[in-house]
Amino acid sequence: MNNYLFLDQDVNQLRKDIYTTKKKFFDRLANQCKRYLKVNLPDEHPKESTTYYGMAIANLSLMYVLTGQKQYLNESKRWMLTVSNYPHWGNAHLVDVDLSAAWILFGLSIGYDWLKDDLTEAESTTIKNKLLLQGKRMYDYKIKTEGQGWSTNYWQNHNWINLNGLATAGYALVEDEPTCQSWIDSAKSNFETVFEGLPEDGSSYEGVVYWRYGAMWLFVYAHLLKEREGYNYFKESEFLRNTFYYRLYQSAPNLAEQIPFGDCHDRYSGHSTAIYYKVAAEYNNEHAQYMGDEVVDKLLYEEAYNSNVKPGILPECFFELIFYNDSVNKKNFDDLPLVKKFDDLGLVVVRNSWEKDALHLSFKCSPPGGAKQWNRLWKLKNEKNYNSFGLSHHHPDNNSFILNAFGEFMAIDEGYNRKPELATHNGILVDGLGYHGDGQKNVYQDYSEDMYGKVTDFSDGDTYVYFAGETAKTYDKQLNMKKAKRHIIYLKSGMFIMVDELLSEDPHKYSWLLHTDTESDIYKESDHQQKVVYNNGKSSMEVLQWSKYRASFEQSEKYVKEIMTTQEPDNYRDILMKRLTYSMDDTQKDALFVSTFCPYQTNQDNPFNITLNEDQHNLILDIEANGEHTQLSIKQDESTNELSIELSHNELNDGNKKRLTR
């Protein structure tokens, strides 16, 4: 076992590598540490999130280990002694026993372990006693609250980060303080449950921002356990192996931005170079190596400047330098499929290329937290009476979608909101109401086990992609919904067709929602048909809509403002969305909406010519584009309300129709 906690390599060799194969990461580390030299550290705990202290200590300590330069030893001591003299860690919410305390516990434990031979007896005693005090506070709280809160919210970022801090402190102290073995054992037991329940497809219900903020610590713990005890979660966990691809497919085409499903504070806080290089090293993943270099070499400061999440990407230089393996080649994404389905999260992504201005649509419909977690949450509830439903970052966004085309977002999501509701997503309201529990922090806290959505259909053909999501069970129960199914057909010539079918025991007014960055121009074609045109920078989009019953458009604005953390009530994130509502004029038990989305570059004309014809109960869409002809037939059986969708294309064999619905 290496003498240095967390380092799994020859330190003498590493001291040579920083001037050759790891030079750019050493330069990153050196620049980051120079910033710390200028930071004024208050004698009293600041009234803000203090997660940055932990990474500062780790970075400064690594800089000293690698260079032996006393300025970095002295600077490490300054940060370590400052936090050791704070009576408590954290501010306003779960002081001493949550994220701010955990990040500091992690960094201070590493700093103590690496520098203890260079500390005076008084310094060593001060830091060690503080680690013992804070670790005990964290451990006692975990034991006291088992069955509720982060201690047993096994698939939530607070659990992963807090238990990493506790485990790292345990390893740093256990040789001198054997009682700390209980901290190590508690973390090991916790992560056994965590890793067993993570989805094999690598998807993350908390969204991309919390993936980069929280899922990073799954890799950190797996690295720590492998280095300390030789147990290798990297071999055991399909989640660790596959989660890079979840992140990749939730990248906007420009790679700088991300697709903000779930709680995403902005469109930029999404890259984790720590994860990219660790995935590359553990699995010889050339795509992850490529992404890591793209971010470090091209996107680093764009991410840092635009990100609203602390401590952010710049302090990850500590992990980059340790994790990077220069023997892994890098390869761009051109060999990867353009269509990807993540079964557990009910996430479907389609794109037309890997170019920076590609067409990209992301659609989602799943049980709360994903299928695997939802099953395990109920098992814990039924067998242990644990309330482990830590789902507050999962929005009520079943059957919602986000569209990016030619470098701009054309259909958007609200992103971060502590009171999320369907009304701020691209879904369908029923009498103005959304899903059960809308508008509270944890939408799903009152759900029953059978209340979930799912992707019911998926096929990827030569000229089209078809998928559908059903989510009637998640609507407010008083609405008595029997069907809420959204069908999406992507024509690989570059457009989308959306068919929404709704059915209830009672008559309702159904409202179709679309949120965008910009206002639209509306053109009324008939009582059943209207056209909308969006222009957003380099991108434009025409939306043609038809309703079975008379319906009308209304354009409005929706403002969402939310504080980033309870520790900083004056630090908030806000967004002003343009909302398009297509509502039925009268109430009916059922509804049918058909929408076509034709994105194109603003300096060009819409290449799609769409003709919509009604033939009794049959709706025919004739689509011409670039010499190709596609016909979509949508027929609803009036007696059973069953829907039939058939597609014909001039490239299908003998012009035969393809039945999409089952």
Buried (B, 14 or more C-beta within 10 A) or exposed (E): EEEBBBBBEEEEEBBEBBEEEBEBBBEBBBEBBEEBEEEEEEEEBBEBBBBBBBBBBBBBBBBBBBBEEEEBBEBBBBBBBBBBEBEBBBBBEBBBBBBBBBBBBBBBBBBBBBBBEBBEEEBBEBBBEBBBBBBBBBBEBBEEBBBBBBBBBBBBBBBBBBBBBBBBBBBBBBEEBEEBEBBBEBBBEBBEBBBEBBBBBBBBBBBBBBBBBBBBBBBBBBBBBBBBEEEEBBEEBEBBBBBBBBBBBBBBBBBBBBBBBBBBBBBBBBBBBBBBBBBBBBBEBBBBBBBBBBBBEEBBEBBBEEBBBBBBBBBBBBBBBBBBBEEBEBBEBEEBEBBBBBBBBBBBBBBBEBEEBBBBBBBBBBBBBBBBBBBBBBEBBEEEEBBBBBBBBBBBBBBBBBBBBBBBBBBBBBBBBBEBBBBBBBBBBBBEBBBBBBBBEBBBEEBEEEBBBBBBBBEBBEBBBBBBBBBBBBBBEEBBBBBBBBBBBBBBBBBBBBBBBBBBEEEBBBBBBBBBBBBBEBEEEEEBBBBBBBBBEEBBBBBBBBBBBEBBBEBEEBEBEBBBBEBBEEEEBEBEBBBBBBBBEEBBBBBBBBBBBBBBBBEEEBBBEBEBEEEEEEBBBEBBBEEBBBBBBBBBEEEEBEBBBBBBBEEBEEEEEBEBBE
